[in-house]
């Protein structure tokens, strides 16, 4: 019986991806739109893949309707190129992640899922390369919504349909490395565990007041304890 829903972000939380991701997106946009826009210098942290495409092309002067017309093709080309080009050497599994997922997956009361701005196909490829994708039977992705704050309710409904459990806010934990993850937790009044392994420092994350803040996931036992702690609203 699952009693706790734990949703992980991908980039900066579970793994770090090398420059291949940015290069692939640039090449996909050049192929489809004839420009990479501001891809080379754009801040991707915590953003939805779909929103990134609109932002970087908007910076090149394209109108939203022009982007929309070819968006599905651009997404397909990006995913295809990413699967072709990304190698295990492009993905760094962050400290303590495998040990943490091993420990959590042994606990029948915990349901693991993903809550990420990645498109599902490319996001799962990032996890397949270091062999951690199998820990996550479901998730909510950039394919499902344009706004990241719409994802928590989508993930919650998928968890309910999968398990038959109505998870209450006090039984939900959202784990990520940006202010966007903390905001997602607030959507559900869930507990947020922030980790400073992405592009946000401990100080920057602390300013957004997550329930718990870790430098990294090296201390498996401490992280598990915080995940199992019930947040009283």
TABEL-V293158 format. One record per helix or strand. SS is the DSSP state (H for helix, E for strand). FROM is the first residue (numbers start at 1). TO is the last residue. If there is no record, write none. Layout:
# TABEL-V293158
SS | FROM | TO
SS | FROM | TO
This chain:
# TABEL-V293158
E | 4 | 8
E | 11 | 11
E | 15 | 17
H | 20 | 33
H | 49 | 58
H | 64 | 85
H | 88 | 90
E | 91 | 93
H | 97 | 105
E | 110 | 115
H | 120 | 129
H | 133 | 135
E | 139 | 140
H | 148 | 163
H | 169 | 171
E | 172 | 176
H | 179 | 187
E | 191 | 195
H | 202 | 206
E | 212 | 214
H | 220 | 228
